[in-house]
Amino acid sequence: MQDIKRRIKSVDSTKQITKAMELVSSAKLRRARQRVEENRPYFEKIEEAIQGILPHTKELQNPYIDQREVKKTGYIVITGDRGLCGGYNTNAIKKALNHMEDREASVIAIGQKGVTFFRKRGYDLDGEFVSISEKPMFSDAKSIGKLAMELYKNEMIDEVNLVYTEFVSTITHKPKLIKLLPLDQKEIPEEIQEDRDEVMTYEPSPEEVLSYLIPKYVESMIYGALIEASASEQGARRVAMESATDNAEEMIDDLNLKYNRARQASITQEISEIVGGAEAQN
């Protein structure tokens, strides 16, 4: 009975911790969701602007749109700095590993979990960024984007892919991979492109505008991914801690049942011993 009481106390202490973490994650998730909703329109506009100008670049020379043979692929992999968030970190890393298969790869790891994973397994790490996963700043995205663009421009890598977790809802988070560089022109229906050409002009030239927009595009996409990943991490942690709290409550109920049965058995044994002693005296 004493062992059961100690286990109940231990599980109850753990339950208090997981409940507190659930509440903290819920508060952080609300703020992260707000940032996602506020910033999504900006990222969508940047991407729209890039796709609007790319059809004019067929005769232009730009290192970030020129296609070349892919010998080495770079990956920007966004994970968390901490665990206790279910399969969030594992799913993002798996998404990157599946794409890396049969490729020579290098990694810019964001988040302590990703840094530790790729470093232990001997991957070529071109950059490490930690302590930014929960509260990413645009300055962090600029630093990451600058590093990735320098690696690409210097032909140390021939392609840049971004791996992050897209926030769909509180309980749904989807690992996603997008190609950042070189820029790919999406297929746009001719009538839509003609309408764009009629209303859009580029000053001083499409080449100058593109040179200005590409770094902004890369930085914005990375910042958007950081925000999406931050919201996904808090959502995953909230769900994991809620599940852990529910499991702790179930364990406490089971242990209380065992304790009551043991107590009842002890009382029954004491009564039997008293009755047996009384009969022996008679």
N, C-alpha and C positions, 0 to 999 in steps of 0.2 A: 504493500500500500504506500509506503514511503517513496519507493522508486517511481510509482505512478504519479504521485503528487509532484515530485521533482520534474518529471517529464511534462506534466501539465503546466507548471510554472515556466519551464524553458520554452515551450511552444507558445505560450501566451506572450512572453517577452518578444519572441520573433514576430508574432502577429502584430504587436504594437509598432514594431519597426516597419513592417511591410505596409501597414495602414498609413503610417506617417509619410512614407515614400510615395504611396498612391496619391495622397492629398497634394503633396508637393508637385508631383508630375502633372496632376490635373491643372494646377495653377499655371505651371510653365507651359502646358499645352495650349491653354487659352491665349496666352501672349504670342506663342509661336504661330498659331493658326491665324491670328490677326495680322502678323507680319506677312504670312503667305498670301492672304487675301489682298493686302495692300500693295504688294509688289508684283504679283502675277501680271497685271495689265501692262506694266512697264516692260517686263521681259518679253511679252508677246509682241509689243510694238517694235522693240529692237529687232526681234527676229523677222517681223514683217518688213521692216525697212531694209534689212540685209537681203531678203529674198526679192524685194522690189528692185534693188540695184544690180543684183548678180547677172541678170540677162544682158546688161550693158558691158559686162566685163570680158566678153569673148576675145576681144582684141587687146585687152589690157594685161600687163604683167604685174603680178602681185605674188609674193612668196607664200601667202596664206590661201591662195585659191589654185595655185599650180599643182596639178596632180603629178605624183612621181611614184616610182616603185617603192612598195612598203617593205623595207627590210627589218625595221624595228618599230614596234608599236608602243606608244606611251599611254598610260592609264592614270587618270586622276580618280582615286578611290576614296569615297567619303564614308567614314564609319564614326562611331562614338568614342569618347574618351573613357567611358565607363561601361560596365556590363549591367546585369540585372534588367535587361530589356528584351527578354525572349530571344527570338531568332533574328532580331534586327541586324546586328553586326555580321552574323554568319551568312545571312541571305545576300547582303551587299557584296561580301567577299566572294561568295560562290558565283554571283553574277559575273564578277570580273574574271575569276578563274576559268569559267566556262568559255569566255571569249578569248582568253589568253592561250587556250589549247592549241598546240602546234605553231605558236608564234614566239618570236623573240620579243620579250616585253621588258619595259621598265615602268616603275610606279612612282607617282607622287602620292604619298599616303597622307590622308587627313584623318586625325583621330588616333588616340593611343592604341586602340584595339587593332586597327589596320596596320599601324607602324610595327607593332609587336609581331603580328602574324607574318607579314612579308619579310621582316628582318630575320626572324628565326628560320625561315625557309630559304634564305639566301637569294631573294629576289634583288634585282638592281634597283635601288632606291635613289631617285633623283631629287627627292625633296620630302621633308617630314614637317607636318603642321599639327601641333597638339594644343589642347586647352582652348579650342575655338568651336567645338561641335555644338555646344548648347546655346551660345550667344555669338553667332558669326557676325562679323562686321564687313562692310564693303571693302575696307582696306585689306582684309584677309584675302578676299576674292581677287583684288588687284595684284597682291603678291604672288598668289598661286598662278593667276593668268599670265603674269609677266614671265615667270619661270617656264611655264609650258610653252609660251610663244618663242622664248629664246632657244629652248631645246629644239623646237621645230624649225626655226629659222636657220639655226646652225647645223641642221641636218643630223643631229644626234638621235632624233626620232623622226619617223616619216608619217606619223598619224597620231592624233590625240583623241582619246576617248574619255568621256566623263561617266563615272559610275556612281549613282546615288540612289536614295530611296524616295520615291515619290509619295507625297501625302495624299491619300484618297479620302479617308475618313478616320475617325478615332481608332477604329479597329482594323482598318485596311491600309496597308502600306506596301507599295509595289517596287521592288528593285528595278532600276532602269539604267540602260546604257545608251548614250548618244554620242555621235561623232562630232567633235568640235572643229578639228582641223584635219585636212584642208576643208574649206567650205564646199558643201555640195549644193548645187542649184536644184531646187525642187521643181518637179514638173508643174507648170502653171498653164491652165488653158489659154489659148491664143487670144480669145476675146477679152479675158481679164487682163492679160498683159498689155494688150493694145489700149485698153482704158487707162491703165496706169501710165503708159507712155505719154498719153495725151495730157495728163494733169500733172505730171512730175517732171521737174527739171533739176539738174544737179550742178551747183556752182561751188567752186570754179570748174570742176569737171567730175565725172563719175569716179575717176581714179583717185582724186583727192578725197572725195567723200568716203569712198570705200576704205582708204587707208586710215581715215579717222574712225570709221564705224567698227572695223573688225576688232580692234582691241576692246572697244566698249562692249561689243557683242560677246566676246569671250569672257570678259570680267562679269558681265551681267548674267550670263548663263551659269557661271560658276557660283555667283552669289545666290541666284535663284535655287540652284541645287543645294547649297548649304542651308538655306532657309527651309526648303522642303524636307531635307534630311533631319534638321533640328526638330521640326514638328513631328516627323515620323518617329524619331527616337523617343520623344516624350510620350507620344501615343502608345508606342510599344511598351515602354516602361510602366505606364499607367495600367495597361491591360495585364502585364506580367505580375505587377504588385497586387492588383485586385484578385487575380487568380491565386496568388500565394496566400493572401489573407483568407480567402474562402477555404483553401485547403487546410490552413491552420485551424480555422473554426471547426472543420470536420474532424480533424485529429483530436482537438480538445473534447468534442462531443464523444468520440470513441473512447478516449482515455477516461472521461468522467463515468461512462458506462462500465468500463472495466473496474474503475475504483469502487463504484457502488456495488458491483457484484462481489468484489473481493471483501469489501466491508460487510456485506450481508453474509458471506460465507464465514467470516471471522466471528460475527455475532452468533450465527447458528452453531459454530463449533464450541463457543463459550457456553451457550445454553446446554448443549449436549454434555459438556464436561460437568456442568453444575448438576444436571439431572442424574448423570452417571454417579457422581460423588454422593449425592443424597441417597440413591438406591443402595450404594455399597454400605453406607452407615446403617441403613435399615436391615 
